[in-house]
């Protein structure tokens, strides 16, 4: 089956998604198919790799673990059955502190932290659809990194709604209450692209 053969007006589940074997990567958000951007550019890959490395190194011998895309994050609403899951995302990086959420297919349930590094052309998807999906699922922090303008936003879940930080940039240090003692120097992160 080819991606073009699918009905983009139809709602799909993880059970459908799991059977597909397209060359193109897709995500499901509330049952709708979203084609992922073409292969990320080098700037995107450098940021993702550096973020994953910093998190992975910090989390050695700790309960929480960092994962990097491609890695399916299934966000169930009522049931964890594949046929009942309508949102499957592949965040660039995610941190999961509850070992029970890992399985052979990836993650089932909300990660503690999700990181999306924006690429040209996919900002609307990250900033609207994924924002809503992560907020509804209960992801505690949703980090959005824009390499194009060297900005970093932290969306923190408070009473079921995201509260967005001021835009951080070179010179700022990112911390999180989810990982006490963790620091991310944005100057080092953004300088790695040079």
CORGIBEL-V408808 format. One record per residue. N is the residue number from 0. RES is the residue in three letters. D_LAST is the distance of its C-alpha to the last C-alpha in whole Angstrom. Layout:
# CORGIBEL-V408808
n:N res:RES d_last:D_LAST
n:N res:RES d_last:D_LAST
This chain:
# CORGIBEL-V408808
n:0 res:UNK d_last:41
n:1 res:UNK d_last:39
n:2 res:UNK d_last:37
n:3 res:UNK d_last:38
n:4 res:UNK d_last:42
n:5 res:UNK d_last:41
n:6 res:UNK d_last:42
n:7 res:UNK d_last:40
n:8 res:UNK d_last:42
n:9 res:UNK d_last:44
n:10 res:UNK d_last:43
n:11 res:UNK d_last:41
n:12 res:UNK d_last:41
n:13 res:UNK d_last:39
n:14 res:UNK d_last:42
n:15 res:UNK d_last:41
n:16 res:UNK d_last:38
n:17 res:UNK d_last:38
n:18 res:UNK d_last:40
n:19 res:UNK d_last:38
n:20 res:UNK d_last:36
n:21 res:UNK d_last:34
n:22 res:UNK d_last:31
n:23 res:UNK d_last:30
n:24 res:UNK d_last:28
n:25 res:UNK d_last:30
n:26 res:UNK d_last:31
n:27 res:UNK d_last:34
n:28 res:UNK d_last:34
n:29 res:UNK d_last:38
n:30 res:UNK d_last:39
n:31 res:UNK d_last:37
n:32 res:UNK d_last:35
n:33 res:UNK d_last:31
n:34 res:UNK d_last:29
n:35 res:UNK d_last:26
n:36 res:UNK d_last:23
n:37 res:UNK d_last:23
n:38 res:UNK d_last:20
n:39 res:UNK d_last:17
n:40 res:UNK d_last:14
n:41 res:UNK d_last:11
n:42 res:UNK d_last:9
n:43 res:UNK d_last:12
n:44 res:UNK d_last:13
n:45 res:UNK d_last:10
n:46 res:UNK d_last:11
n:47 res:UNK d_last:15
n:48 res:UNK d_last:14
n:49 res:UNK d_last:13
n:50 res:UNK d_last:16
n:51 res:UNK d_last:18
n:52 res:UNK d_last:18
n:53 res:UNK d_last:18
n:54 res:UNK d_last:21
n:55 res:UNK d_last:22
n:56 res:UNK d_last:22
n:57 res:UNK d_last:24
n:58 res:UNK d_last:26
n:59 res:UNK d_last:28
n:60 res:UNK d_last:31
n:61 res:UNK d_last:32
n:62 res:UNK d_last:33
n:63 res:UNK d_last:30
n:64 res:UNK d_last:28
n:65 res:UNK d_last:25
n:66 res:UNK d_last:25
n:67 res:UNK d_last:22
n:68 res:UNK d_last:23
n:69 res:UNK d_last:25
n:70 res:UNK d_last:28
n:71 res:UNK d_last:30
n:72 res:UNK d_last:31
n:73 res:UNK d_last:35
n:74 res:UNK d_last:36
n:75 res:UNK d_last:40
n:76 res:UNK d_last:42
n:77 res:UNK d_last:45
n:78 res:UNK d_last:46
n:79 res:UNK d_last:43
n:80 res:UNK d_last:45
n:81 res:UNK d_last:43
n:82 res:UNK d_last:45
n:83 res:UNK d_last:45
n:84 res:UNK d_last:41
n:85 res:UNK d_last:39
n:86 res:UNK d_last:36
n:87 res:UNK d_last:33
n:88 res:UNK d_last:30
n:89 res:UNK d_last:27
n:90 res:UNK d_last:24
n:91 res:UNK d_last:21
n:92 res:UNK d_last:21
n:93 res:UNK d_last:25
n:94 res:UNK d_last:27
n:95 res:UNK d_last:30
n:96 res:UNK d_last:33
n:97 res:UNK d_last:36
n:98 res:UNK d_last:36
n:99 res:UNK d_last:39
n:100 res:UNK d_last:37
n:101 res:UNK d_last:35
n:102 res:UNK d_last:37
n:103 res:UNK d_last:37
n:104 res:UNK d_last:35
n:105 res:UNK d_last:33
n:106 res:UNK d_last:33
n:107 res:UNK d_last:36
n:108 res:UNK d_last:36
n:109 res:UNK d_last:34
n:110 res:UNK d_last:31
n:111 res:UNK d_last:30
n:112 res:UNK d_last:27
n:113 res:UNK d_last:25
n:114 res:UNK d_last:21
n:115 res:UNK d_last:20
n:116 res:UNK d_last:17
n:117 res:UNK d_last:18
n:118 res:UNK d_last:17
n:119 res:UNK d_last:18
n:120 res:UNK d_last:22
n:121 res:UNK d_last:23
n:122 res:UNK d_last:23
n:123 res:UNK d_last:27
n:124 res:UNK d_last:27
n:125 res:UNK d_last:25
n:126 res:UNK d_last:26
n:127 res:UNK d_last:30
n:128 res:UNK d_last:31
n:129 res:UNK d_last:29
n:130 res:UNK d_last:29
n:131 res:UNK d_last:33
n:132 res:UNK d_last:33
n:133 res:UNK d_last:31
n:134 res:UNK d_last:33
n:135 res:UNK d_last:37
n:136 res:UNK d_last:36
n:137 res:UNK d_last:35
n:138 res:UNK d_last:32
n:139 res:UNK d_last:31
n:140 res:UNK d_last:28
n:141 res:UNK d_last:26
n:142 res:UNK d_last:22
n:143 res:UNK d_last:20
n:144 res:UNK d_last:16
n:145 res:UNK d_last:15
n:146 res:UNK d_last:12
n:147 res:UNK d_last:13
n:148 res:UNK d_last:14
n:149 res:UNK d_last:12
n:150 res:UNK d_last:16
n:151 res:UNK d_last:18
n:152 res:UNK d_last:21
n:153 res:UNK d_last:24
n:154 res:UNK d_last:27
n:155 res:UNK d_last:30
n:156 res:UNK d_last:33
n:157 res:UNK d_last:36
n:158 res:UNK d_last:40
n:159 res:UNK d_last:38
n:160 res:UNK d_last:36
n:161 res:UNK d_last:32
n:162 res:UNK d_last:32
n:163 res:UNK d_last:28
n:164 res:UNK d_last:26
n:165 res:UNK d_last:25
n:166 res:UNK d_last:21
n:167 res:UNK d_last:19
n:168 res:UNK d_last:16
n:169 res:UNK d_last:13
n:170 res:UNK d_last:16
n:171 res:UNK d_last:18
n:172 res:UNK d_last:19
n:173 res:UNK d_last:21
n:174 res:UNK d_last:24
n:175 res:UNK d_last:26
n:176 res:UNK d_last:30
n:177 res:UNK d_last:30
n:178 res:UNK d_last:28
n:179 res:UNK d_last:30
n:180 res:UNK d_last:27
n:181 res:UNK d_last:24
n:182 res:UNK d_last:21
n:183 res:UNK d_last:18
n:184 res:UNK d_last:16
n:185 res:UNK d_last:13
n:186 res:UNK d_last:11
n:187 res:UNK d_last:10
n:188 res:UNK d_last:10
n:189 res:UNK d_last:8
n:190 res:UNK d_last:6
n:191 res:UNK d_last:5
n:192 res:UNK d_last:4
n:193 res:UNK d_last:0
